[in-house]
Amino acid sequence: MQQLLSLNSDLRFVYELKEGLITGTNVQVTLSKKICLLKAKTLNIPELNQALITFEKWEEEITNYHRHRFTNAAVEGRKKQ
């Protein structure tokens, strides 16, 4: 993994952003998230920009998952009858 990340600084940044959001404490995540999302927007990578739109739209739900490790995917995955 490190060899792949060493090939591109933007890729390394995005990977570290994702890892930080998953492993950080609530305070670290809140501060890091705000700083990193601002920097991520300046990279102007189309795929990252789309992901950031999704993240901002679902920020509370994503943050709650990482805080509590609980998801309602099983319920959402069921078809309505």
Residue frames as a rotation matrix with the C-alpha (Angstrom) as fourth column:
MET 1
0.572 0.820 0.000 0.00
0.820 -0.572 0.000 0.00
0.000 0.000 -1.000 0.00
GLN 2
0.452 -0.449 -0.771 2.76
0.203 -0.790 0.579 2.44
-0.868 -0.419 -0.266 0.93
GLN 3
-0.627 -0.701 0.340 4.44
0.459 0.020 0.888 1.90
-0.629 0.713 0.309 -2.42
LEU 4
-0.152 0.682 0.715 1.23
0.950 -0.099 0.296 2.82
0.273 0.725 -0.633 -4.23
LEU 5
0.777 0.497 -0.386 0.64
0.607 -0.753 0.253 5.86
-0.165 -0.431 -0.887 -2.03
SER 6
0.025 -0.858 -0.513 4.18
0.348 -0.474 0.809 7.07
-0.937 -0.199 0.287 -2.64
LEU 7
-0.466 -0.202 0.862 3.40
0.871 0.066 0.486 7.48
-0.155 0.977 0.145 -6.35
ASN 8
-0.241 0.496 0.834 0.98
0.429 -0.717 0.550 10.37
0.871 0.490 -0.040 -5.90
SER 9
-0.976 -0.204 -0.081 0.74
0.165 -0.436 -0.885 12.95
0.146 -0.877 0.459 -3.11
ASP 10
-0.442 0.886 0.139 -2.95
-0.843 -0.463 0.274 13.65
0.307 0.005 0.952 -3.81
LEU 11
0.211 0.476 -0.854 -3.77
-0.176 0.878 0.446 9.95
0.962 0.056 0.269 -3.51
ARG 12
-0.566 -0.493 -0.661 -1.82
0.570 0.345 -0.745 9.78
0.596 -0.799 0.086 -0.24
PHE 13
-0.931 0.229 0.284 -3.71
-0.346 -0.798 -0.492 12.81
0.114 -0.557 0.823 1.09
VAL 14
-0.046 0.987 -0.153 -7.13
-0.827 0.048 0.560 11.38
0.560 0.153 0.814 0.25
TYR 15
0.099 0.009 -0.995 -6.20
0.227 0.973 0.032 8.00
0.969 -0.229 0.094 1.75
GLU 16
-0.802 -0.464 -0.376 -4.94
0.469 -0.099 -0.878 9.65
0.370 -0.880 0.297 4.95
LEU 17
-0.666 0.665 0.336 -8.10
-0.699 -0.715 0.030 11.77
0.260 -0.215 0.941 5.12
LYS 18
0.248 0.789 -0.561 -10.24
-0.488 0.603 0.632 8.63
0.837 0.117 0.534 4.94
GLU 19
-0.121 -0.378 -0.918 -8.14
0.550 0.744 -0.379 6.84
0.827 -0.550 0.118 7.55
GLY 20
-0.954 -0.271 0.128 -8.21
0.073 -0.623 -0.778 9.85
0.291 -0.733 0.615 9.88
LEU 21
-0.317 0.920 0.231 -11.99
-0.841 -0.386 0.380 10.06
0.439 -0.074 0.895 9.68
ILE 22
0.394 0.464 -0.794 -12.27
-0.149 0.884 0.443 6.39
0.907 -0.057 0.417 10.57
THR 23
0.070 -0.499 -0.864 -9.70
0.719 0.626 -0.303 6.13
0.692 -0.600 0.403 13.37
GLY 24
-0.700 -0.449 0.556 -9.70
0.037 -0.799 -0.600 9.56
0.714 -0.399 0.576 15.05
THR 25
-0.650 0.504 -0.568 -11.46
0.678 0.049 -0.733 10.62
-0.342 -0.862 -0.373 18.23
ASN 26
0.376 0.903 0.210 -14.55
0.918 -0.332 -0.217 12.82
-0.126 0.274 -0.953 17.98
VAL 27
0.640 -0.189 -0.745 -12.56
0.038 -0.960 0.277 16.01
-0.767 -0.206 -0.607 18.63
GLN 28
-0.481 -0.877 0.004 -9.78
-0.022 0.017 1.000 15.03
-0.877 0.480 -0.027 16.24
VAL 29
-0.426 0.381 0.821 -12.27
0.872 0.414 0.260 14.06
-0.241 0.826 -0.509 13.56
THR 30
0.642 0.748 -0.166 -14.20
0.687 -0.658 -0.309 17.32
-0.341 0.084 -0.936 13.85
LEU 31
0.447 -0.547 -0.708 -11.11
-0.268 -0.837 0.478 19.51
-0.853 -0.024 -0.521 13.57
SER 32
-0.603 -0.740 0.298 -9.31
0.017 0.362 0.932 17.38
-0.797 0.567 -0.206 11.00
LYS 33
-0.106 0.658 0.746 -12.43
0.898 0.386 -0.213 16.98
-0.428 0.647 -0.631 8.90
LYS 34
0.797 0.462 -0.389 -12.97
0.306 -0.864 -0.399 20.71
-0.520 0.199 -0.831 8.50
ILE 35
0.142 -0.845 -0.515 -9.34
-0.540 -0.503 0.675 21.37
-0.829 0.182 -0.528 7.57
CYS 36
-0.663 -0.477 0.577 -8.99
0.110 0.701 0.705 18.36
-0.740 0.531 -0.412 5.29
LEU 37
0.166 0.795 0.584 -12.24
0.841 0.195 -0.504 18.93
-0.514 0.575 -0.636 3.44
LEU 38
0.759 0.025 -0.651 -11.18
-0.166 -0.959 -0.231 22.48
-0.630 0.283 -0.723 2.63
LYS 39
-0.274 -0.936 -0.219 -7.87
-0.603 -0.010 0.798 21.20
-0.749 0.351 -0.562 1.26
ALA 40
-0.468 0.146 0.872 -9.56
0.473 0.875 0.108 18.35
-0.747 0.463 -0.478 -0.62
LYS 41
0.639 0.769 0.016 -11.75
0.464 -0.368 -0.806 20.84
-0.614 0.522 -0.592 -2.48
THR 42
0.490 -0.509 -0.708 -8.66
-0.604 -0.784 0.146 22.68
-0.629 0.355 -0.691 -3.73
LEU 43
-0.431 -0.683 0.590 -7.28
-0.043 0.669 0.742 19.51
-0.901 0.294 -0.318 -5.37
ASN 44
0.068 0.597 -0.800 -10.00
-0.862 -0.369 -0.349 19.77
-0.503 0.713 0.489 -8.03
ILE 45
-0.970 -0.241 0.007 -10.16
-0.217 0.886 0.409 16.03
-0.104 0.396 -0.912 -8.69
PRO 46
-0.409 0.892 -0.194 -13.57
-0.707 -0.176 0.685 15.31
0.577 0.418 0.702 -10.29
GLU 47
-0.028 0.396 -0.918 -14.10
0.245 0.893 0.378 11.99
0.969 -0.214 -0.122 -8.49
LEU 48
-0.697 -0.278 -0.661 -13.10
0.700 -0.065 -0.711 13.49
0.155 -0.958 0.240 -5.17
ASN 49
-0.905 0.412 0.110 -15.36
-0.416 -0.909 -0.019 16.50
0.092 -0.063 0.994 -5.74
GLN 50
-0.098 0.903 -0.419 -18.31
-0.443 0.338 0.831 14.13
0.891 0.267 0.366 -6.30
ALA 51
-0.155 -0.027 -0.988 -17.43
0.673 0.729 -0.125 12.18
0.723 -0.684 -0.095 -3.16
LEU 52
-0.946 -0.236 -0.221 -17.24
0.323 -0.641 -0.697 15.44
0.023 -0.731 0.682 -1.17
ILE 53
-0.550 0.826 0.121 -20.73
-0.664 -0.521 0.536 16.41
0.506 0.214 0.836 -2.34
THR 54
0.187 0.592 -0.784 -22.02
0.044 0.792 0.609 13.05
0.981 -0.149 0.122 -1.11
PHE 55
-0.470 -0.454 -0.757 -20.10
0.754 0.241 -0.612 13.37
0.460 -0.858 0.229 2.15
GLU 56
-0.985 0.097 0.146 -21.49
-0.148 -0.905 -0.400 16.85
0.093 -0.415 0.905 2.83
LYS 57
-0.231 0.965 -0.123 -25.05
-0.627 -0.051 0.777 15.70
0.744 0.256 0.617 2.03
TRP 58
0.627 0.452 -0.634 -24.82
0.050 0.789 0.612 12.69
0.777 -0.415 0.472 4.37
GLU 59
-0.279 -0.886 0.369 -22.29
-0.347 -0.265 -0.900 14.11
0.895 -0.379 -0.234 6.87
GLU 60
-0.064 0.297 0.953 -24.33
-0.997 -0.069 -0.045 13.49
0.052 -0.952 0.300 10.00
GLU 61
0.884 0.465 0.046 -25.16
-0.465 0.885 -0.005 9.90
-0.043 -0.017 0.999 9.06
ILE 62
0.496 -0.786 -0.370 -21.56
0.098 0.474 -0.875 9.10
0.863 0.397 0.312 8.07
THR 63
-0.371 -0.635 0.678 -20.19
-0.592 -0.401 -0.699 10.67
0.716 -0.660 -0.227 11.25
ASN 64
0.292 0.569 0.769 -22.70
-0.951 0.259 0.170 8.77
-0.102 -0.781 0.616 13.39
TYR 65
0.912 -0.012 -0.409 -21.64
-0.109 0.956 -0.272 5.48
0.395 0.293 0.871 11.78
HIS 66
0.057 -0.988 -0.143 -18.00
0.119 0.149 -0.982 6.12
0.991 0.039 0.126 12.63
ARG 67
-0.363 -0.130 0.923 -18.86
-0.815 -0.435 -0.382 7.18
0.451 -0.891 0.051 16.18
HIS 68
0.076 0.584 0.808 -21.20
-0.898 0.392 -0.199 4.30
-0.433 -0.711 0.554 17.00
ARG 69
-0.872 -0.453 -0.184 -20.40
-0.481 0.728 0.488 1.61
-0.087 0.514 -0.853 14.37
PHE 70
-0.349 0.846 0.403 -24.10
0.310 0.510 -0.803 1.06
-0.885 -0.155 -0.440 13.77
THR 71
-0.910 0.076 -0.408 -25.82
-0.402 -0.404 0.822 0.98
-0.102 0.912 0.398 10.41
ASN 72
-0.028 0.956 0.292 -29.36
-0.372 0.261 -0.891 0.46
-0.928 -0.133 0.349 9.17
ALA 73
-0.612 -0.317 -0.725 -28.16
-0.776 0.063 0.628 -1.04
-0.153 0.946 -0.284 5.86
ALA 74
-0.946 0.279 0.165 -30.12
0.287 0.958 0.025 -4.25
-0.151 0.071 -0.986 6.43
VAL 75
-0.093 0.958 -0.271 -33.36
0.463 -0.199 -0.864 -2.28
-0.882 -0.206 -0.425 6.74
GLU 76
0.080 0.085 -0.993 -32.60
-0.607 -0.786 -0.116 -0.01
-0.791 0.612 -0.011 3.79
GLY 77
-0.799 -0.506 -0.326 -31.63
-0.565 0.443 0.696 -3.00
-0.207 0.740 -0.640 1.66
ARG 78
-0.606 0.657 0.448 -35.05
0.464 0.749 -0.472 -4.65
-0.646 -0.078 -0.759 1.98
LYS 79
-0.884 0.371 0.284 -37.50
0.147 -0.357 0.922 -4.13
0.444 0.857 0.261 -0.85
LYS 80
-0.607 0.780 0.152 -40.87
-0.645 -0.371 -0.668 -2.61
-0.465 -0.503 0.728 -0.09
GLN 81
-0.919 0.323 0.226 -43.67
0.386 0.855 0.346 -5.05
-0.081 0.405 -0.911 -0.66
